[in-house]
C-alpha cells in the first residue's frame, strides 16, 4: 500500500546547502525510495525570487516521490503540518563581526522559528539544526518550543562524523563503507573531538581496530583531529564557498538513520540534548555516539574514556557552556 507523504521543511532553501539538499530529499535519499514527500521551503523575502526558481526546477525534475512543493517567505505557512524540519537558514558570521553580534542575530531567528514550529508543525516533528552555531541554535530552538520533546531537537555533527570516516578511509586506502564507529564529541566547531578509540575497519581477516591498522598514534592524536576540525575552513579556501554538497548529504544521513534506524553494531554521531552521560553537563546540545531504532535515538553507554579523550570532551563542553551563556545574554 502506498505510504502517506511526509512533509519536510527546509529553511534557507534558496541557499547553497538548501539547493543541494532539496533534490536529495525529493529523490528519496533522506527517507527511502518508497516514501513520498511534500517539500516545504522557507527563505527570507530578499531570496523569494530565487526560492521560486528552486521550486520551478523541482517541478522540472519530475521527481516521482515529490507530491507537492510549498515555497514561501512566511514561517507559519512553511511550518504548518511538517513532520521533519531541517533548519539550514541562519545568519552567517561576516568579516569584522563579533561572536555576540552573530549570536544575537541567530537567537532572534531561532526564537521566531521555534514559535512557528511549536504552534504549527505536526505532533512529534523531528528537528535538525544545520545553521551555525548549530548546537546553540538548537538549544535556543528547544528553549522557545517547550512543547516539542527535547529528544526531537538535534543538530548536525554527522558531517564531521563522515569527514572522520573519510580521513581514515583515505589514510588506510580502504572503502569508507568498511570503516565504522568513529565518534564526534561536543560542539560542531574547531573544539569538536573526533575520536577513533573505538573505531574498526572491516578487513578480509575480520574487524580490526583503527589504531592497530594505522599504527601511528601521533598522527591519530594530532593531524587527524585537526584535519577533521578544520575541514570546513579548508573547503572554503578551496571552493571560495562553504561546504554544501557534503553538508546536504550528511543531513540526509542524519535524518535517515534517525527515522529508519542504524545498522546493528553501528553508531553515528548526533548533536542531542545532554542527560549527563559521560560527565557532560546536562542542558547542552552536545554531540554523542548514538544508535537509532523506531524513530528514537539513544546515547551509546559504557565506552571507555582515557585521559586524553577526557580532556577533549571537557574542552568542547566548556566552549558550549560559554556559547550558551552568550546566547542567553542576548535574550536579556
C-alpha positions as CSV (number, residue, x, y, z in Angstrom):
1,X,0.0,0.0,0.0
2,X,1.3,3.5,-0.9
3,X,2.6,5.5,2.1
4,X,1.2,8.9,3.0
5,X,3.5,11.7,2.1
6,X,5.9,13.1,4.8
7,X,6.1,16.9,4.9
8,X,9.7,18.0,5.1
9,X,10.6,21.6,5.9
10,X,13.9,23.1,4.7
11,X,14.7,26.6,5.8
12,X,17.2,28.7,3.9
13,X,16.1,26.6,0.9
14,X,17.4,29.0,-1.7
15,X,20.9,29.0,-0.3
16,X,23.8,26.7,-1.3
17,X,23.0,23.8,1.2
18,X,19.3,24.1,0.5
19,X,19.8,23.9,-3.2
20,X,21.9,20.7,-2.8
21,X,19.5,19.2,-0.2
22,X,16.0,19.6,-1.7
23,X,16.7,17.3,-4.8
24,X,18.2,14.7,-2.4
25,X,15.0,14.7,-0.3
26,X,12.8,14.6,-3.5
27,X,14.8,11.7,-4.8
28,X,14.3,9.6,-1.7
29,X,17.8,9.8,-0.3
30,X,16.6,11.1,3.1
31,X,13.5,8.9,3.8
32,X,13.8,6.0,1.4
33,X,12.9,5.1,-2.2
34,X,9.3,4.2,-1.3
35,X,8.5,7.3,0.8
36,X,6.6,10.2,-0.9
37,X,7.4,13.7,0.3
38,X,5.9,17.2,0.2
39,X,8.6,19.8,0.4
40,X,8.1,23.0,2.4
41,X,10.8,25.6,1.5
42,X,11.3,28.7,3.6
43,X,13.6,31.7,2.9
44,X,13.8,35.4,3.6
45,X,11.9,37.9,1.4
46,X,15.0,39.1,-0.5
47,X,15.5,35.5,-1.6
48,X,11.8,35.0,-2.7
49,X,12.6,35.1,-6.4
50,X,15.5,32.6,-6.1
51,X,13.3,30.4,-4.0
52,X,10.7,30.4,-6.7
53,X,13.4,29.4,-9.2
54,X,14.2,26.4,-7.0
55,X,10.6,25.4,-7.0
56,X,10.5,25.7,-10.8
57,X,13.5,23.3,-11.0
58,X,11.9,20.8,-8.6
59,X,8.8,20.8,-10.9
60,X,11.1,20.4,-14.0
61,X,12.9,17.5,-12.5
62,X,9.6,15.5,-12.3
63,X,10.6,13.5,-9.2
64,X,8.1,10.6,-8.8
65,X,8.2,10.8,-5.0
66,X,7.6,14.6,-4.8
67,X,3.9,15.1,-4.2
68,X,3.9,18.8,-3.6
69,X,6.0,21.9,-3.0
70,X,5.3,24.9,-0.7
71,X,7.8,27.8,-1.4
72,X,7.2,30.7,1.0
73,X,8.8,33.5,3.0
74,X,6.1,33.1,5.7
75,X,7.3,31.0,8.7
76,X,3.8,29.9,9.7
77,X,2.9,28.7,6.2
78,X,6.3,26.9,6.0
79,X,5.9,25.2,9.4
80,X,2.3,24.1,9.1
81,X,1.9,20.3,9.3
82,X,5.6,19.5,8.9
83,X,6.9,16.1,10.2
84,X,10.6,16.9,9.7
85,X,12.3,20.3,9.9
86,X,15.8,20.8,8.6
87,X,16.9,24.3,9.8
88,X,19.6,25.4,7.3
89,X,18.7,29.1,7.4
90,X,20.7,31.3,9.8
91,X,22.8,34.5,10.0
92,X,26.4,33.8,8.8
93,X,29.3,35.5,10.5
94,X,30.7,38.2,8.4
95,X,34.1,39.8,8.5
96,X,34.6,42.2,11.4
97,X,31.6,40.8,13.3
98,X,31.9,39.9,17.0
99,X,30.6,36.5,18.1
100,X,28.0,38.1,20.2
101,X,26.6,40.0,17.2
102,X,26.2,36.8,15.2
103,X,24.7,35.0,18.2
104,X,22.2,37.8,18.7
105,X,21.0,37.6,15.1
106,X,20.7,33.8,15.3
107,X,18.9,33.9,18.7
108,X,16.2,36.1,17.2
109,X,15.9,33.9,14.1
110,X,15.6,30.7,16.1
111,X,13.3,32.2,18.7
112,X,10.7,33.1,16.0
113,X,11.1,29.9,14.1
114,X,10.8,27.9,17.3
115,X,7.5,29.6,17.9
116,X,6.2,28.8,14.4
117,X,7.2,25.2,14.7
118,X,5.7,24.7,18.1
119,X,2.3,26.2,17.1
120,X,2.0,24.8,13.6
121,X,4.2,21.7,13.0
122,X,2.8,18.2,13.2
123,X,2.9,16.3,16.5
124,X,6.2,14.6,17.1
125,X,8.0,16.7,14.5
126,X,11.7,15.9,14.3
127,X,14.1,18.9,14.1
128,X,17.6,19.0,12.7
129,X,19.6,22.3,13.0
130,X,22.3,22.8,10.5
131,X,23.0,26.5,10.6
132,X,25.9,27.6,12.7
133,X,26.4,27.8,15.6
134,X,24.3,24.6,15.2
135,X,24.5,23.3,18.8
136,X,23.5,26.6,20.4
137,X,20.9,27.4,17.7
138,X,19.3,24.1,18.5
139,X,19.4,24.9,22.2
140,X,17.6,28.2,21.6
141,X,15.0,26.5,19.5
142,X,14.4,24.0,22.3
143,X,14.0,26.8,24.8
144,X,11.4,28.6,22.8
145,X,9.5,25.4,21.7
146,X,8.9,23.8,25.1
147,X,6.1,21.5,23.9
148,X,8.4,19.9,21.3
149,X,10.0,16.9,23.1
150,X,13.7,17.6,23.8
151,X,14.6,14.3,22.2
152,X,13.1,15.7,18.9
153,X,15.6,18.6,18.7
154,X,19.0,17.7,17.3
155,X,21.9,19.4,15.5
156,X,24.2,18.2,12.7
157,X,27.5,16.7,13.6
158,X,27.1,13.9,11.0
159,X,29.1,16.0,8.6
160,X,32.1,15.9,11.0
161,X,31.5,12.1,11.6
162,X,31.5,11.5,7.8
163,X,34.7,13.6,7.4
164,X,36.4,11.5,10.1
165,X,35.3,8.3,8.3
166,X,36.7,9.7,5.0
167,X,40.1,10.6,6.5
168,X,40.5,7.1,7.9
169,X,39.4,5.6,4.6
170,X,42.0,7.7,2.7
171,X,44.8,7.0,5.2
172,X,44.3,3.2,5.1
173,X,43.2,3.1,1.4
174,X,40.1,1.1,2.3
175,X,36.5,1.6,1.3
176,X,34.7,4.2,3.5
177,X,31.8,1.7,4.0
178,X,34.3,-0.6,5.7
179,X,35.1,1.9,8.5
180,X,32.6,2.3,11.4
181,X,32.1,3.8,14.8
182,X,34.1,7.0,14.8
183,X,32.7,9.5,17.3
184,X,32.4,13.2,17.2
185,X,32.1,14.6,20.7
186,X,30.9,18.0,21.6
187,X,30.4,21.2,19.5
188,X,30.2,21.5,15.7
189,X,33.2,23.8,15.9
190,X,37.0,23.6,15.9
191,X,36.9,22.2,19.5
192,X,35.0,19.1,18.5
193,X,36.8,15.9,19.3
194,X,36.9,13.3,16.5
195,X,37.6,10.1,18.5
196,X,38.8,6.8,16.8
197,X,39.4,4.9,20.1
198,X,36.5,2.5,19.3
199,X,36.6,2.7,15.5
200,X,37.0,-0.5,13.5
201,X,37.7,-1.4,9.9
202,X,36.3,-4.4,8.1
203,X,39.2,-6.4,6.6
204,X,39.5,-9.8,4.9
205,X,40.7,-11.0,8.3
206,X,37.7,-9.6,10.2
207,X,37.1,-6.4,12.1
208,X,40.4,-4.7,13.2
209,X,40.8,-1.6,15.4
210,X,41.8,1.6,13.5
211,X,44.7,2.3,16.0
212,X,46.2,-1.1,15.2
213,X,45.9,-0.6,11.4
214,X,47.1,3.0,11.3
215,X,49.9,2.2,13.8
216,X,50.6,5.9,14.2
217,X,49.1,7.3,17.4
218,X,51.0,10.6,16.8
219,X,49.0,11.1,13.6
220,X,45.7,10.0,15.1
221,X,46.1,12.3,18.1
222,X,47.2,15.4,16.2
223,X,46.9,15.8,12.4
224,X,43.9,13.6,12.0
225,X,42.0,15.5,14.7
226,X,42.9,19.0,13.3
227,X,42.1,17.9,9.7
228,X,38.6,17.0,10.7
229,X,38.2,20.0,13.0
230,X,39.3,22.4,10.2
231,X,37.9,20.7,7.2
232,X,35.2,23.3,6.7
233,X,37.7,26.1,6.5
234,X,39.9,24.0,4.1
235,X,36.8,23.7,1.8
236,X,36.1,27.4,1.9
237,X,39.7,28.1,1.0
238,X,39.5,25.7,-2.0
239,X,36.0,26.5,-3.2
240,X,35.7,30.1,-2.0
241,X,32.3,28.8,-0.7
242,X,31.4,26.8,2.3
243,X,30.6,23.0,2.3
244,X,27.2,22.5,0.6
245,X,27.1,19.1,-1.1
246,X,28.6,17.2,1.9
247,X,26.5,19.1,4.4
248,X,23.3,18.3,2.5
249,X,24.3,14.6,2.1
250,X,25.1,14.3,5.8
251,X,21.8,16.0,6.8
252,X,20.1,13.2,4.8
253,X,22.2,10.6,6.6
254,X,21.3,12.1,10.0
255,X,17.5,12.1,9.3
256,X,17.5,8.7,7.5
257,X,19.3,6.9,10.4
258,X,17.1,8.7,13.0
259,X,13.9,7.7,11.2
260,X,14.8,4.3,9.7
261,X,17.4,3.1,12.3
262,X,21.1,2.5,12.5
263,X,22.6,-0.9,11.4
264,X,23.1,-3.4,14.2
265,X,26.5,-2.9,15.8
266,X,27.0,0.6,14.3
267,X,26.6,4.0,15.9
268,X,26.6,7.5,14.4
269,X,27.2,11.0,15.8
270,X,24.3,13.4,16.6
271,X,24.1,16.6,18.5
272,X,21.5,15.8,21.2
273,X,20.3,17.2,24.5
274,X,22.7,16.0,27.1
275,X,21.4,14.0,30.0
276,X,24.8,14.0,31.9
277,X,26.2,10.9,30.1
278,X,30.0,10.7,30.1
279,X,30.0,13.6,32.7
280,X,29.0,16.1,30.1
281,X,27.0,18.9,31.8
282,X,23.2,18.4,31.2
283,X,21.4,21.1,29.5
284,X,23.7,21.4,26.5
285,X,23.2,20.2,22.9
286,X,26.3,18.1,22.6
287,X,27.4,15.5,20.0
288,X,27.4,11.9,21.3
289,X,27.6,8.5,19.7
290,X,24.0,7.2,19.3
291,X,22.1,4.3,17.9
292,X,18.6,4.8,16.5
293,X,15.7,2.4,16.5
294,X,11.9,3.0,15.8
295,X,12.5,6.7,15.3
296,X,14.3,7.3,18.6
297,X,18.0,7.9,19.3
298,X,19.8,6.5,22.3
299,X,23.3,7.5,23.6
300,X,25.7,4.6,23.5
301,X,26.7,3.9,27.1
302,X,29.8,2.4,28.7
303,X,32.5,3.4,26.3
304,X,35.9,3.8,27.9
305,X,37.3,7.3,28.0
306,X,41.0,7.7,28.5
307,X,42.7,10.9,30.0
308,X,43.5,12.3,26.5
309,X,39.8,11.9,25.5
310,X,38.5,13.2,28.8
311,X,40.4,16.5,28.4
312,X,39.0,16.9,24.8
313,X,35.4,16.2,26.0
314,X,35.7,18.7,28.7
315,X,37.2,21.4,26.5
316,X,34.4,21.3,23.9
317,X,31.8,21.2,26.8
318,X,33.4,24.3,28.2
319,X,33.0,26.1,24.8
320,X,29.4,25.0,24.6
321,X,28.7,26.3,28.1
322,X,30.2,29.7,27.1
323,X,28.1,29.8,23.9
324,X,25.0,29.0,26.0
325,X,25.8,31.9,28.4
326,X,26.4,34.2,25.4
327,X,23.1,33.2,23.8
328,X,21.2,33.7,27.0
329,X,22.8,37.1,27.5
330,X,21.3,38.1,24.0
331,X,17.9,37.3,25.4
332,X,18.1,39.7,28.3
